[in-house]
Amino acid sequence: MQHHYKLFHHLSTEMAAIPIIWAAALLPAVLLWVYILKKDKNPEPTGELVKALLLGVATCIPAALIEFAISFILFGSSEEGSSLIGNIADAFFVAAIPEECIKLLALWLVLRKNPSFDEHFDGIVYSVCVGLGFATAENVLYLFDNMNDWASVAIGRALFSVPGHYAFAVLMGYYYARYHFVERTTTNLICILAVPVLAHGIYDAIVMNIGINEYLILPIFVLLIVFCVTIHKICKKKILAQLQMDGTA
């Protein structure tokens, strides 16, 4: 009887935590979404924004399948690198390249016949919707997969992972709009994917190598902070540049 009581108490505690976990998973993306929408002086149709968000969420499934396949090819059943080089390969080939390719496909599907895509800043708005849709789905999966330690996972992802996907999306949207409205050059076309992949890969490589050596934990964590601050400063400049191009800064 006592065993049943403990089991019931444990389950009821987990059930009570579920709404809090959902809130922790969704809130970081919601705040960033509201932030970017407030920057848009000529708001996009709600239906198109929701479509971009949902496509972003949907990208998690093919991305996960592709990542699993690439990880198995590179690392076998271990599914991850165990050295500096292995972690860097994991960061770029398993995470950054597949995820940013899938997100770019989703962005293209949203914008290819979208008459509302008529301003430079719109590229960033729609790209951020896709990126935050992906980040939200990923966040939910991570938090519910770590329910025993969901709070620390939620804090870490709210401070780094979700803002990271936001930043990668800003970079992708900036170059997508630049190619569409300003110069249809090969350089701009390449930058649409190459720049967010580079930013994403560097970020993941730093994170994955934090525990590679106990003496390097602090220096690598400091490097992570510096990188995140730098990338967000760059994103602020990209946002301002697009708003100025539209005359709405």
Number of C-alpha atoms within 10 A of each C-alpha: 6 7 8 9 10 11 12 12 12 12 12 11 11 14 11 11 14 14 11 13 20 14 14 21 29 21 14 22 25 14 11 17 19 10 11 18 20 11 16 17 13 14 13 16 9 9 9 17 20 15 18 27 25 18 23 27 22 18 25 21 14 13 21 16 12 17 21 18 14 18 21 15 12 18 15 13 10 10 17 19 19 15 13 15 12 16 21 22 20 25 25 21 18 26 23 24 21 20 24 27 17 21 27 24 14 24 26 16 14 20 18 9 9 11 7 13 19 14 18 26 29 25 26 28 26 29 32 31 30 32 36 31 30 28 27 24 19 20 26 18 13 16 22 16 11 14 14 11 11 19 16 12 18 24 14 12 21 19 12 17 20 24 20 23 23 28 25 25 29 29 27 28 30 26 27 28 24 21 20 18 13 13 13 13 12 9 12 20 16 13 20 22 21 19 17 25 25 17 21 23 23 18 23 21 23 19 20 21 22 19 14 15 11 8 10 13 14 12 11 19 16 13 16 20 12 11 16 19 12 11 17 17 13 15 20 12 12 19 23 16 16 21 19 13 14 16 11 13 13
